[in-house]
Structures are given as C-alpha cells and as structure tokens.
Amino acid sequence: MKEFAGRWSHAGSRLFCAAATTALVLTGGGVASAAEYQMVIAHILPEDMTNNEVQPSLTHFKSLVESGTGGEVEVQIYGNGQLGSEVETAKETQAGRTVQATVISSGAMSSFFPDYQIITAPFLFPSWQVAHAYFDGPWHAEFMRGAIEEAGLRYLGTFDDGGGFVAFTNNKRPIKTVEDIQGLKIRVEENPAHIATMKALGASATPLPWGEVLTALSTGLADGQFNAPGVSKSFKLWEVNDYTTLSGHIYNSQSWMVSEAWFQTLPEEYRDVIVQAAAEAIGIGHGIASLQAIDGWNVSCKEFEECYVLPAEERVRMAELARPAWREWIVDDFGVEAELVDSLFGKVEEIEGQLHRANWEMYGQ
C-alpha cells in the first residue's frame, strides 16, 4: 500500500492535476505560454469521437500532456490520413522532425520491426482481458524495445483496432464450422501471415487494399472478408454480404509509436508525463474499442441475413489447423526465431492462467 501511495504521489497526482486543470485551459481560464516542444501525432482513422477508439484517446492524451507540462509540450493530432499513409507517417516519425508519433497497424509495424509479425498469430488470445493484460504487460513492452534499435521508434501502447477480435462476412453461406470456410474467396490484408492462415483453413486468400474491398464483395471478386464487427457497421457490409460469423481468429492491433530521437530531447519530467498519459489513454482506448465491437456485433445481428458466434470447440478445431501452418510460415519463410514464437504463446497461456486464478480467488471464493 505504501508503494502504491508513493507511485501515486509521484506520477498519479501529476495526471490528476492535469485533468483537473484541463477545463481552465480549454475555456481560457489559464494563460498558456508558447510551447517549447511540439508533438504531432498522425493516424489514419476518422477525426471522430464516436466511431473509433484512437481519436478520443489521443484527445484525452493531449489534455493530460499539455496540462501536465504547463503548456511546454503542445500536442497536435492529425487523423484521417492527412499526413500520409501509415508507412509514410512512420518514416516521418523515425526522423522526428515533422511528425513525432504515429499509430500504425500490424502490417505497417512489421515493415519497420519484422518480429512484430508474431502478433498476427491465429487464435492468439482467448479474451479481451487476456489480450489487454498481454499488450499492457512487461513481456510485450520488452519485446517492443527491439523497435528502438531497429527503427528508432519507441512503443507507447497498443490500441485494439476497432475491437481486436475479427468477424467473417461472406455471401455464400454461414460459417459455423471449418468446413464452411473451404473454397471461399476471402479478402485479406496484403499480409502474408493472413494469407497463410486462410490457406490453412481451406479458403482462397485474395489480398486487396481496403479501398477495393466493397467493389470486390459486390462483384464476386471476393466472397467475403474479416474485420472487427465495428467495421461491418461503419461500412454497412450487410449491403454486399449476407452472413457474418464472430470467429476471433485474428486480433487486429495498432501500435502507438513515438520518435526515439525526439523523445530523448525532452526533459525527463516531460517524458514521464507522456508515458503516464499514454498509459491512461490506452486504457480508455481499450474500453472504447470494446464498446465499438459489441455495438458493431449487435447491429450486425440485426442487419445481416444471419449472424453466428463460433463456439469454443470449433475455435479449437480451427486453431489446430491454422496455428501449425502459420508457425511454419513465420519460422521457415519469414525467418522469425522459433524460440520467440514459442515464448509468445507460452506468455499468453501464462497470463490466461494467472487471470483465471486471480478472478476466482477475488470473486469466486
């Protein structure tokens, strides 16, 4: 308890004071001095406070950082791809001159830190609680330190990319078993990990950029696709597909990265404010993303001709097919060390066990 009190007095009180003074800053109740440091953050999602988790989380981060540094760090948020693609903004973030931070998906992250492809593992997480504990935990933080050395990018946290767990949509039939996937033309990101997973499940993988997906689904170039249920709602995929299945076979993630070169120019007290504020923003993002996914699924079950939640036993059947094929690809073809892959699965299983025991001990006995 004393340790907690010490941490609170050092960092928590600073964030509390930052939040408490935000209203004054926003309403002109305080006089802000010219900022000594500028933190431009880029992302590709809409600048909307209601249809994604990134924009509202970053908005809260901005309030905390600007208040916590007395206005010495000014945060500017540019969404909707205004500053370029994920790869383009990540390159700018590496330099740290025009863009200081960016939020990028797993495919783009792998372009700068190839080992990140391990996070594309099929059926990696059994629940949001386990996924959040993993991404917010020390193993992943230590793993992501490799991005500093390889790309000059420091990890601040993981957003759940619309809710993380994905759902299939397609035109042919409801997907209730692995046999129902066989022969379907499934659009995937231009990511070889997703291609390997779909092939293992018997589908024909069709790599396409997102801008071509609606046309592909409406013309038959692709029978279906998979994304978080919130995407089905945002893009009204029921207008081009009839069926949806909540499978959770992939957990989509977005990494929040900051320029290491720029970060190290800041005084330590400002770096501390940024790290603490980012942790709080990520926590808020987890909740918003989960809400988006749940709401998207609820709407999907009203709009699609049929919706279906894949039961645990069928997820196990699919995992038994998909995981070995994916592992063979990532180790033999992509070149990731087998030890790292096994360590990831082992850590996730360990976290799942710890959470299960802790939940029962706190609430079940």
C-alpha positions in Angstrom: 0.0 0.0 0.0 2.9 2.4 0.8 4.4 1.5 -2.6 1.2 2.4 -4.3 0.9 5.7 -2.4 4.4 6.5 -3.5 3.7 5.9 -7.1 0.5 7.9 -6.9 2.2 10.9 -5.3 4.9 10.9 -8.0 3.0 10.3 -11.2 -0.7 9.9 -10.5 -1.1 13.3 -8.8 0.5 14.9 -11.8 -2.1 13.4 -14.1 -4.9 14.2 -11.7 -3.8 17.8 -11.6 -3.5 17.8 -15.4 -7.1 16.5 -15.8 -8.4 19.0 -13.2 -6.9 22.0 -15.0 -7.9 20.9 -18.5 -11.2 22.8 -18.2 -9.3 26.0 -17.4 -7.0 25.6 -20.4 -9.9 24.8 -22.8 -12.1 27.7 -21.6 -9.3 30.2 -21.5 -9.2 30.3 -17.7 -5.5 30.0 -17.8 -2.8 31.7 -19.8 -0.8 29.3 -21.9 2.8 30.2 -22.8 4.3 29.4 -26.2 5.1 25.7 -26.3 8.8 24.7 -26.3 8.1 21.3 -27.8 5.7 20.2 -30.4 4.3 16.6 -30.6 2.5 15.9 -33.9 0.6 12.6 -33.8 -0.7 11.0 -37.1 -3.2 8.3 -37.6 -5.5 7.1 -40.5 -8.8 6.8 -38.7 -11.5 9.5 -38.9 -11.2 12.5 -36.6 -14.4 11.4 -35.0 -15.0 11.0 -31.3 -17.7 8.2 -31.7 -16.7 5.7 -34.3 -13.1 4.7 -33.3 -11.0 4.5 -30.2 -7.9 6.3 -31.4 -9.2 9.9 -31.8 -10.9 10.2 -28.4 -8.0 8.5 -26.6 -5.4 10.8 -28.2 -7.7 13.8 -27.4 -7.5 12.9 -23.7 -3.8 12.3 -24.0 -3.4 15.9 -25.5 -5.2 17.4 -22.5 -3.1 15.5 -20.0 0.2 16.3 -21.6 -0.4 19.9 -22.3 -1.7 20.5 -18.8 0.9 18.3 -17.1 3.8 20.1 -18.8 2.3 23.6 -18.2 1.9 24.0 -22.0 5.5 23.3 -22.8 4.6 20.3 -24.9 1.9 21.1 -27.5 0.1 18.0 -28.9 -1.4 18.2 -32.4 -3.5 15.3 -33.7 -3.9 14.7 -37.4 -6.3 11.9 -38.3 -7.9 10.6 -41.5 -4.6 10.0 -43.2 -4.0 13.8 -43.6 -0.2 13.4 -43.2 0.1 10.3 -45.3 -0.2 6.5 -45.2 0.9 4.5 -42.1 4.2 3.7 -43.7 4.8 7.3 -44.7 4.0 8.7 -41.2 6.1 6.1 -39.6 9.1 7.1 -41.7 8.5 10.7 -40.7 8.2 9.7 -37.1 11.6 8.0 -37.3 13.2 11.3 -38.1 11.0 13.1 -35.5 11.1 16.5 -37.2 7.7 17.0 -38.8 5.9 14.1 -37.2 6.8 12.9 -33.7 4.3 10.0 -33.2 2.1 7.7 -35.2 -0.5 4.9 -34.8 0.1 2.1 -37.2 -1.5 -1.4 -37.8 0.3 -4.7 -37.6 1.2 -4.9 -41.3 2.9 -1.4 -41.3 4.5 -2.1 -38.0 6.1 -5.2 -39.4 7.7 -3.1 -42.2 9.8 -1.4 -39.5 10.1 -4.1 -36.9 9.7 -7.5 -38.7 9.4 -9.6 -35.5 6.0 -7.8 -34.9 4.5 -10.4 -37.3 4.3 -12.8 -34.4 1.3 -10.8 -33.2 -0.6 -11.9 -36.3 -0.7 -15.5 -34.8 -4.2 -17.1 -35.3 -6.3 -17.6 -32.2 -3.6 -16.0 -30.0 -6.0 -14.6 -27.4 -9.0 -16.2 -25.7 -10.5 -13.0 -24.4 -10.2 -9.2 -24.2 -9.0 -9.5 -20.6 -6.0 -11.7 -21.6 -5.3 -9.5 -24.7 -5.2 -6.3 -22.7 -3.1 -7.8 -19.9 -0.6 -9.0 -22.5 -0.4 -5.8 -24.5 -0.2 -3.7 -21.3 2.3 -6.0 -19.7 6.1 -6.2 -19.3 6.7 -9.1 -21.8 5.3 -7.1 -24.8 6.9 -3.8 -23.6 10.3 -5.6 -23.5 9.6 -7.2 -26.9 8.8 -3.8 -28.4 12.1 -2.3 -27.3 13.5 -4.0 -30.3 11.8 -1.3 -32.4 14.0 1.3 -30.9 17.2 -0.4 -32.1 15.8 -1.5 -35.5 13.7 1.6 -36.4 14.3 4.4 -33.9 10.7 4.1 -32.7 9.6 3.9 -29.1 6.5 2.0 -28.1 3.8 3.8 -26.1 1.0 1.3 -26.2 -1.4 -0.8 -28.2 -4.9 0.2 -29.5 -7.3 -2.6 -30.3 -8.1 -1.6 -33.9 -11.8 -1.5 -33.8 -12.1 -4.1 -31.0 -9.3 -6.5 -31.9 -11.2 -9.7 -32.5 -12.5 -10.1 -36.0 -15.6 -11.5 -37.7 -16.0 -13.1 -41.1 -18.6 -11.8 -43.5 -19.4 -13.6 -46.8 -22.1 -14.1 -49.5 -22.1 -17.9 -49.8 -23.1 -19.5 -46.5 -23.0 -19.0 -42.7 -19.6 -20.1 -41.4 -20.3 -22.4 -38.5 -17.5 -25.0 -39.0 -14.1 -25.0 -40.6 -15.6 -27.0 -43.5 -17.8 -23.9 -44.3 -14.7 -21.8 -44.9 -13.3 -24.2 -47.5 -13.4 -22.9 -51.1 -14.4 -19.4 -50.1 -12.6 -16.5 -51.7 -11.7 -14.4 -48.6 -10.2 -10.9 -48.9 -7.2 -10.4 -46.7 -4.8 -7.6 -46.0 -1.7 -7.6 -48.1 -0.1 -9.5 -45.3 1.5 -13.0 -45.9 0.6 -14.1 -42.4 -3.1 -13.7 -43.1 -2.7 -15.5 -46.4 -1.0 -18.4 -44.7 -3.8 -18.6 -42.1 -6.6 -18.6 -44.7 -5.0 -21.2 -46.8 -4.6 -23.5 -43.8 -8.4 -23.2 -43.2 -9.1 -24.1 -46.8 -10.0 -20.7 -48.2 -8.6 -18.9 -51.2 -6.9 -15.8 -49.9 -7.5 -12.7 -52.0 -5.1 -9.9 -51.0 -6.6 -6.4 -51.6 -6.2 -2.9 -50.2 -9.2 -1.8 -48.2 -10.3 0.8 -50.9 -11.1 -2.1 -53.2 -13.0 -4.3 -50.8 -16.6 -3.1 -51.3 -16.3 -3.4 -55.0 -14.7 -6.9 -54.8 -17.5 -8.1 -52.5 -20.3 -6.7 -54.7 -18.8 -8.1 -57.9 -17.8 -11.5 -56.7 -14.1 -11.0 -56.9 -14.1 -11.9 -53.3 -16.8 -13.9 -51.4 -16.0 -12.4 -48.0 -13.6 -10.8 -45.7 -12.8 -10.4 -42.0 -12.5 -7.4 -39.7 -13.7 -6.2 -36.4 -17.6 -6.0 -36.2 -17.4 -2.3 -35.9 -16.1 -2.2 -39.5 -19.2 -4.0 -40.6 -21.3 -1.3 -39.0 -19.2 1.6 -40.3 -19.1 0.3 -43.9 -22.6 -1.3 -43.9 -21.1 -4.6 -45.1 -24.5 -6.2 -45.0 -25.3 -4.4 -48.2 -22.7 -6.5 -50.0 -22.6 -9.6 -47.8 -25.3 -11.8 -46.3 -23.7 -13.7 -43.5 -21.4 -12.9 -40.6 -19.6 -15.1 -38.0 -17.8 -13.8 -34.9 -14.7 -16.0 -35.1 -12.0 -14.0 -33.3 -9.3 -15.9 -35.3 -7.2 -12.8 -35.6 -6.7 -10.0 -33.1 -6.1 -6.7 -35.0 -3.8 -4.3 -33.2 -2.4 -0.8 -33.8 0.9 0.2 -32.2 1.4 3.8 -30.9 5.0 4.7 -31.6 7.0 7.9 -30.9 10.2 9.1 -32.3 13.1 8.0 -30.1 15.3 10.8 -31.3 12.6 13.4 -30.4 11.7 11.7 -27.1 15.2 11.9 -25.9 15.3 15.7 -26.4 12.7 16.2 -23.8 13.4 16.7 -20.1 12.9 13.6 -18.0 9.9 15.1 -16.3 8.1 15.7 -19.6 9.0 12.2 -20.8 7.4 10.9 -17.6 4.2 12.9 -18.3 4.0 11.5 -21.8 4.5 7.9 -20.6 1.9 8.2 -17.8 -0.6 10.0 -20.0 -0.2 7.4 -22.8 -0.9 4.6 -20.4 -4.1 6.2 -19.3 -5.1 6.9 -22.9 -4.5 3.3 -23.9 -6.7 2.1 -21.0 -9.5 4.4 -22.2 -9.0 3.1 -25.8 -9.5 -0.5 -24.7 -12.9 0.4 -23.3 -14.0 2.4 -26.3 -12.8 -0.3 -28.8 -14.6 -3.0 -26.9 -17.8 -0.9 -27.0 -17.4 -0.4 -30.7 -17.0 -4.1 -31.3 -20.0 -5.0 -29.1 -22.2 -2.4 -30.7 -21.0 -3.4 -34.2 -21.9 -7.0 -33.5 -25.3 -6.1 -32.1 -26.1 -4.1 -35.2 -24.7 -6.9 -37.4 -27.1 -9.4 -36.0 -30.0 -7.1 -36.9 -28.8 -6.2 -40.4 -27.1 -9.3 -41.8 -29.3 -12.2 -43.0 -27.7 -14.4 -40.4 -25.1 -13.9 -37.6 -23.3 -16.7 -35.7 -20.8 -16.8 -32.8 -18.2 -19.5 -33.3 -18.3 -21.9 -30.2 -15.2 -22.7 -28.3 -14.9 -26.2 -29.6 -14.9 -25.0 -33.2 -12.3 -22.4 -32.5 -10.1 -25.2 -31.2 -10.6 -27.2 -34.4 -9.7 -24.2 -36.5 -6.7 -23.3 -34.3 -5.4 -26.9 -34.7 -5.3 -26.3 -38.5 -4.2 -22.7 -38.6 -1.5 -22.4 -36.0 0.9 -25.1 -37.3 0.7 -23.6 -40.9 1.2 -20.1 -39.6 4.1 -21.2 -37.4 5.8 -23.0 -40.4 5.4 -19.8 -42.5 6.7 -17.4 -39.9 9.7 -19.5 -38.9 10.7 -21.1 -42.2 9.6 -18.5 -44.7 9.6 -15.2 -42.8 12.6 -16.0 -40.6 11.4 -15.3 -37.1 13.2 -17.4 -34.4 11.1 -20.4 -33.3 12.1 -19.6 -29.7 10.4 -16.2 -29.9 7.2 -17.6 -31.3 7.0 -20.3 -28.6 7.8 -17.7 -25.9 4.9 -15.6 -27.1 2.4 -18.5 -26.9 3.8 -19.5 -23.6 3.4 -16.0 -22.1 -0.2 -15.7 -23.3 -1.0 -19.1 -21.7 0.7 -18.0 -18.5 -1.3 -14.7 -18.4 -4.5 -16.6 -19.1 -3.8 -19.0 -16.1 -2.9 -16.1 -13.8 -6.0 -14.1 -14.6 -8.3 -17.2 -14.3 -6.9 -17.9 -10.8 -7.0 -14.3 -9.7 -10.6 -13.8 -10.9 -11.7 -16.9 -8.9 -9.7 -16.0 -5.8 -11.1 -12.5 -5.7 -14.6 -13.1 -6.8 -15.5 -16.7 -6.7 -14.5 -17.9 -3.3 
